[in-house]
Amino acid sequence: MIQINQLSKSFGNHMLFEGVNLNFSSGERVGFVGRNGSGKSTLFKIILNKLTSDTGNVIIPKGYSIGYLEQHIEFSKETVLEECSSVLTGDDQYSFYLAESILMGLGFQVEDFTKDPQSFSGGYQVRINLAKALLGRPDMLLLDEPTNYLDIVSIRWLKLFLKNFDGEALIITHDRDFMDSVVTHVMGITRRKIKKIKGKTSKFYEQLSMEDEVYQQTKENFDRRKKELQLFADRFKAKASKASQAQSKLKEIARMGELDDLSQESDIGFSFHYKDCPGKVILNAENLSFSYDGNPESYLFEGLNIDIKKQDRVGIIGKNGKGKSTLLNVLAGELKAVTGTVQTHPSLKKGHFGQTNINRLHLNNTIIDEITESNPALGNSGIRNICGAMLFSGDKAEKTIDVLSGGERSRVLLGKILAHPTNLLILDEPTNHLDMESIEILIEEIKAYKGALIIVTHSEELLRSVINKLVVFRNNKAECFNGNYLDFLEKIGWDDEVEQVAEKKQKGITQKLSRKDYKKLRQEIIQERSKSCNPLKKKTEELEKIIMEREEKMELLNKQLVEASQAGEGSVISELSQKIGKIQIGLVDVYEELEVSSTKLDRLSKDFDSKLSGLENSI
């Protein structure tokens, strides 16, 4: 159990939190909520001893291990499997199937296992780091935005993994649906303190709201009392008969101190600028096929037909790297299809938020310049309003693009879309750089938007809330599904082999297997048992042999010691006693090593016997 005592941290004059007392009990999975910049990642760094607190300390039990999703990329092995397996220790040292299972759960294919980890994109390299964090079997996991680079299938797998994780976990994520599905507790930074409650995010925010109401009422009563005391003191301090009472009131005011105002954090504001379109269908795509080299054998999608009506909400879903963003760019006119056509209504006005579109912002422009470029007719007041809605109020709106973070640039791009009159929104992962509160506002504004929407997202909450039609990338093709996301889950679902394998690994094999699958799995378990147990068996046998040889030698030396004692040979007795003592000390170490080795071997043998027994029951 980790304990945090009187912890405080500030940067300059900005206090993030102070006097924090907190502990994480056995088996707790805690979601950490709060606005971007509130101090969540800072607390992670303090726990990991990567940052020093101003006051207080973090007490971590001896031998307690912490696994962290490292954003810094540094690989030392030649293949993905070797890199991930490098963190396996102890009983799991040769359990490569664990690494394979987690890698497949996170979206890697079998053929990826032998590739150089440096050859993957940044997103997949972070996934390798996530696999290493999960494989290390730590006592506690610290996960900072683990879903940012995952697709829906991998997120669903990670949910299952974390729900079955038997250690502690502290998770920062902007995905409320993901958080609520895995956590036992929620905590957040409020009024420079960290509050933790048992339950989901809704319970946390409800309790926070009630406490704010009580605090506000207390402050009003407090301020009213201070005002009354001050009025009395001001009125009677000049009168001799009341002067002592007036002085007493002033002392009481001084003792009362101050109660801070409730801090009001700005919410990002979405209000899309809609332009009416008279047509019933605003976009129609027929026989769409695409590959980057034009070769039919490498098509990402083929023969796709879809029409977008003026109020449709279309979600494009599937694993990463299968072509979702490419299809979005083809529909947006950014890429030209190899076959087929995309026809649009003459009145179509689209707003496109793409993963690479932020690169089109002009680095020397100010935020005001970029928003103005989208719609000069809005005037200075309208432009300033949109800057403020994107949390760039006052002087912040005059910052140049080159000094902004990736998340801030994404907000500028959203602002440009807000400024531009549209009747079709084309959005590629718009939630990636938004916090939980901003995502909720985005969902509500999309619901209120009068135009059509095409969106790529891994947020199941967003999909459930707004989508009425889907394009699904699965089984190496893209196909339309006329229905919402819940209909899709009910009628088709994510029948991914990775999810099935993960569930078997976590919960044991309960499904009926074919004779062929049974033989294959049994052989895999037997091979894995040999890899894991044989080195321990060999070591145990060697230790037993050493013990036998040393005990035989001791027996011989003891006989010689008896003879020397009977003969009264003092120097021989001393020499023999020293030799026997050294052997006895060495034997203690060997016996301890044998006990550790034997215990590991017994535990592993029982585990594999259990797996084989479970397999027998599955046919």
N, C-alpha and C positions, 0 to 999 in steps of 0.2 A: 504494500500500500504506500503510495506517495503522499507526503504531507507538505503543505505549503503554509509557512508561518510569516505573518506580518510583511508580506511582499509588496513592494512599491516600485514603480518605474515611471520616469518622466523623460521627455526629450525637450531640453530647453525649459520654457515656461509651460509646456503642455504636459499635464499630468494624465497618464493613461489609466493607472489604477494605483491605489494606496491601501496599506493595511489589510491586504487580502489574506484570509485564512481559509484553507481548503484542503480536502483530502479525497482521494479516489479509493474506494473500497473494492474488495475482490469481486471481479466479474462485471463491474460497471462499464457500460459503453456510453460515453457522454458526448452529446452534440454541443459544439461551442458556437453560439450565434452572436451577431453584432454587425454593425455597419463596417464597410471597408475602412481601414485605418484606425479602428477602435482599440487595437492592441492584442488581437487574438494571436497572430503570428509571433508577436513579441513574447507572449507568455510561453509559446512553444520553444523559442530560442533560449529562454531562461531555464526551462526544465531540462533542455539538452545541454546546458552549460555553454551555449554559443554566445550568450549575452549576459552581462552582469546586471543584477537588480540594484536599485538604489539602497533599499533596506530589505531585511528579511532573508529567508533562505528556503530552499527546497530540500527536503529530506527524502532520500531514495534508499531503500533497504539494501544491504550488502548482497551482491549477487543478483539483484533485480535488473533485468535487461529491458531496454526500450528500443523499439523499432520505429524508424522515422522515414517518411516518404521524402527522400532526398531529391531536391530540384536540380542540384549541381550534378552534371553528367561527368563521370569519370570511370571508365571501364578498363580492366586489366587483362581480361581473358579473350581468347580468339573467337569463341562462339557464344551465342546467346545462352545455350544450356549450361556451358561451363561457367559463364559469368554468374548466372543465377544459382547454380549448385555450389558456388564458392562459399556461400553463407551457411550451407548445411554443416551441422556439427554433431558431435556425440552419436547417439543412436541413429540419427538421420543422415549420417555422413555419406552413405552410399544410396540413399533413398531418392534416386533421380526421378522416379515417377512423381514425387511431390512437386518438383520443379516443372515437369512436363504438364501436370494437371493445372497448376496455377497459371503457367504461360498460356495454355489453351483457353483457360477461363478469361484471360485478359486479351484475347483476340489474336494470339499468334497461331500459326499453322505449324504442322509437324516439320515441314521443309524449312521453316524459319529457325529451328533449333540449332542448325549447323552454320548459320550465317554470322558474319561479324556484327556485333552489336552497334558498332560505329556506322554501319551502312543504313541504319533505320532513321526515319524522321525523328524530329525532336519529341513529338508526342509519343511515339513508340519507345523511345529511349527512356522517357519518364515512366512508361509502363514496366520496363525492365527493372527500374529502381523500385517500383511498387511491388513487383514480384519478389525482389530480394527482401523488402521489408516484411512481407507476409511469410516468406519462407524461413526467416530467421527464428520463427517461433518465440517471439519476445514475450515478456510478461505484460508489456503494455505497448500499444500501437499509437503513434501520433501521426494522424493523416491530415494534411493541409490541402484541401480541394482535390481529393483523390479522383473525382469523376470528370475533371476538366478535359482529359484527353481520352475518355472512354466513350464507346457507343452504347446503345441501349442494352444489347446482349451482354456486354462485359459489365455494365452497371448492375444488371440483374444478378449476374454471377457473384459480383463483389458483395451485394446485399446478403446473399446466402452464406458466403464465407464469413462475413462479420457476425451474422446472427448465430453462427456456430462456433465463433472464436471464444475460447474459454478464459482468455486473459482480460485485461482492461484495455479500453480504447478511448482516445480523445480525438474527436473528428470535427474539423472545420469544413463546411460545405455550404454552397449557396442553394443546393437542391433540397428543398424542404421535404419532398416526397421520399428521397433517399434517406435523409436524416431520420425522419419519423419511423421508417421501416426497420432501422437497426439499433436505435439508441434506447437505453433504459432511463437516462437522465438528460436534461438540457441545462446548460449554464450560459450566462452572458454577462458582459460588463455593463453595469448600470450605476450611475453616479459615483464613478471611480472605484466601485466595489465589484466583486465577482459573485454572482448569485447562482446557486445550483439547486434544481428541484427534480424530483422524480416524476417522469412522465414525458409527454411529447411537446413539440414546439408550441402548439395551441395553448396548452395548459401554462407554459412558461409565460407567454405573452399576456394571457388573461390575468395571471397573478401579478405580473409587472404593472399592468394597467390599473388594477385595483390598488396596488401599493402606491402608484403615482397619485391616484385620487386622494388617498388618505394623507399622503405627504403634502399635497397641495392644500388640503383643508387645514392641516396642522400649521403650515406656513402662514396661511391667511390669519388664523387665530393668533399665531406668534407675532406677526407684524402688527395686528390690531392692538395687542397688549403692549407692545413696545411704543406704539403711537400714543396710547392712553397715558403711559408712564411719562413720556416726554412732554405731553401737553400739561400734565400736572406739575412737572418740574419747572417748565417754562413760566407757568402762571404764578407759582408761589415761591420761587427761589428768592425773590426780592423782599418778601414779607418775613419779618423776624420770627413770627409765631409759627410759620410753616417752613422755614428755611431748612431745618433739620430733616423734615419729611421729604422735602424736594431733593435734598442731597441723597437721602436714602433711595429714592426712586432712580436717580442717576446711577448710583452704584448697582442697583438691580439690573438696569439696562446694560451696563458694562458686563455684568456676569452672564447675561443671556447670550451674548455673542451674536452670530448671524446664521441664518438658514439660507443656503443657496437657492436660486431659482431653478426650477426644473429645466434641464437643458433640452432644447428642442432641436433635434437633428433634421436637417433638410432632406426631404424626399425628392428623388428624381421625378420629373413630371413628364408624362407622355400625353400628347393630344395630337393625333395624326390629322394632317390637313387634307381633307377629302375633296376630290373633284368628281362630280357626277359623270357617269357613263351611260348613255341610253341603250347600249346593246345588252342583250341577254347573256351572250357568251363573249367574254373579252379576250380569251386566248384559246386557240385550238392547235394541238400538236398531233400529227399523224405519222406513223411509221418511223419514229425517231430511233436512230442508231448512232452510236458514237464510239470511236477509239482515237487515241491521240496520234497513232501512226496510220490511221485509215484502214488498217487490216481487219477484216471481219472476224478473224480468229481471236483478236484481242478486244472485241466489243465489250464495253462496260454495261451497256444496255442495248437492246435490239428490238425493233418493231413495236415501240411503245406508242400507244395512242391515249391521249388525255385531253379533255376540254375543261376549261375553267370558267364557271359562271360568275356573275358579278358579285356574289356574296359567298362564294365557296371558300372553305378553309382547308387547304390541302397540306398534309404532312408527308415529308419524304423521310423514310426511316430505314434502318439497316445497319450493318456493321460498317466501321470506318474503312476507308480505302476501297470501297466497292463501287463508288461513282455517284454518291448522293449530291455532293457539291458540284460535280461536273454536270449532272442533269439540271441542277438549279441554274448554272451559268448558261447552259444551252437555252433554257426557257427564257432567261433574262436577255438573250441576244449577245452575251459576252463570248460564246463559242458557237461555231457553226456545226450542225449535225452532219455526219457522213451521209446518212440517208434520211429522207423525210423532210417535213416542213413545219414551221411554227408560224401560224397566222395570228395577228392581233387586231383588235377593233381599232378603227382610226382615232377614237377618243381615249385610247389607253394612255395612262400616265403611271409609270411604275417608280417605286422607290426600292432600290436594291442595296441591301446590307450584306456584303460578302466578306469572307475571311481575309481576302487580300485587298479589299477596297480601301482600307485605311492607308495603304501605301500610295494611294492616289491623292491624299491630302498634300497640300503644298506646305513644305516644312517652314518656309519663311512667312507664311500667312499667319495672322492672328485667328483666334476662334471666331471672332466677329466677322473677319474677312470670309472665312469658309462658309458660315451660315448665310451671309449676304449673297454669296455666289449662287446658292441654291434658289433664292427667291428675293431679288432686290426690291420687289414691290412691297414687301412687308414693312419697310421703313425701320428707322433706328429703334423705336419702341418695341416693335414686333420681334426684331432680331435679338434685342436684349432680353425679352421675355423667354425666348427659346434657349438662349445661353443660360439663363437662370434656371430653367426647367432641367437642364443638363448638369446643374450644380456648378456653373461657371458664372456666378453673379459678380457685379462690380468689376474690380480690377482684374479678377481672374479671367474674364472674357477677353482681355487684351494680351494674354499669354500667346506666344507663338507655338505652332504645332511641334517644332523640334524639341521643346522642353517637356512635352507631355509624355506620360506613361502609356503603355499599350491600352490599358483600360480607359484612360481619359480620351485617347484618340478614338476609341470605339464609341464613346459618348458623343464626341463631335460628329462622327458619321451618322449616328442616330439623329442628332440635331438637324443635320442637313436633310435627312429624310422627313423629319417633322415639318421643316420649312417648305419643302417641295410639295405642291398639290399632287395627290396620287389617288388612283382607284385600284391599284394592285401593289401589295407589299411582297417583296421577295427577300426573305430573311434567312441567313445561314448562321446557325448557332448564336442568336442574339443575346442569350443569357450568360455567355461565358464570362463576361467581365462585369456582371451585375451582382449586387448582393441580394439576399433573400427578399428584403422589402421591395427593392426595385423590380425584381422579377414579378412579384404579385401585382404591382402597378402595371407593368407591361401586359400581363395576362388580361387584366380588366380593360385596358385600352384597346387591345386587339379584339376583345368581345364587343366593344362599343363601336369599333371601326366599321364604316358602312361599305367599304370596298372588299376586294378578294385578297386572299393570303396564300402564298406558297412558302413553306418553312421547312428547313432542315433543323431538327433539334433532338437532343438526347433526353430532354426533360419529359418524363412520363406525365407529370402534373400538367404541363402545358398541352400535351397531346390530348389528355382526357378532357381538358377544359374547353378547347376551341375547335378541334379538328372534326370535319365531317366527311373527309375523303382522304385516302392514303395512296402513296406510291411506295411499294415495299421491295427492298433489295434483299432477296433471299434465294438460296439454291442456285447461285450464279446467274440470276436474271432479275429484271425489274418488272413488276406487274402492278396494275391498279387494283385497289380494293375499295368498292363503294360502300362505305360505312365508317363509323367512328373508331377510335382506338380500342374502346371496350369491346365493340363487335369483333374487331380483329383478334383480340386476345381470346375471346370466347370461341370463335369459329376456326381460327387457324393457330394463333399463338406462336411463341418463339420455340419451335421444336428443335432447338440447336443441340447438337451432340455434346458440346462443351458443358451446357447447363446440366444435362443428364449425367455426364461423368462426374461433374462437381458434386451433384447431389448424392451420387453413390459413394463418393469418397467421404463426404461429411456424415451421412446418415446410415451407411452400410448398404449392402446390396439386398434389395427387397423384391425387385422385379424378377419375373420368370425369364430365364435365359434359354437360348437355343443350345443344343449340344455343342455346336461349333464354337459359339461365344464362350460357353462354359469351359471348354478345353483350352481356349486361348487365354482366358483370364486366369485359369488355374496354373497354366504354365508360367504366366507372368508373375504370379504370386510366388511360385516355387523358385523362380530365378531370382526374384528380389530377396527372398528369404536366404538363398545361398550367398548373395552379395553382402547382405547385412550380417548374417550369423557366422559364416565361415571364418572371417578374420577373428571374431571373438572366440570361436571354438579353438582355433589354432593358438591364440594367445593363452587361453585357459589351460590347454594341454601343456604348453611350454612352462607356465607358472607351476603347474602341478609337478612337472618333471624336476624343476629347480628345487622345489620343496622337498621332494623325495631324496634327491642327491644330498642336500644339505642336512637333512635329518639323519641319513646314513652316516655322513661324516661326523655329525655330532655324537652319534652313538659310539663310533670308534674312538673319538677323542675322550668321551666319558670313561670308557674302559681303560684308556691309557692314564687318565687322571686318577682312577681308583688304584691302579698299580703304582703310580708315583707316590700317592698318599701312603700306601703300605710300606713303600721303601723309604719314605721320609725325604724325597728329593724336592726340596723347596723351590729351586729355580725352575725345574720342569713343571711343577704344579702351577707356578705363576704364569709361565708361558702358555700352558694348556688352557688355563682359566681365561686368559685374554682371547685366545682363539675361539673358545666356546662362546664368550660374550659377544664377539663381533658377529658370529654366525647367528646368534639369537636375535641381535638387533636387526640384522638383514632380513631374517625370517619374518619379523613383524611387518616390515614394509611389503614383502612379497605376499604375505597372507592378506593384507589390506587390499593390495592390487588384485589379488585373486577374487576377493569378495565383490569388489566393484565390477570386475569383468563378468563374474558368474551371475550377478544380479541383472546386469544389462542383457546377458544372453538369455536368462530365464524370461525376462519381460518381453524381449523381442520374439522369442519362441512362442509365448502365449498369444502375442498380437497376431502373428502369422497363422497360428492354429485357429484363432477366432475368425480370421479372414477366410481361411479355407472352409471352416465350418459354415460360415454365412453363405459361401459360394455353393456348398452342397445343398443348402436349403432353397437355392434360387432356381433349381432345375425341376 
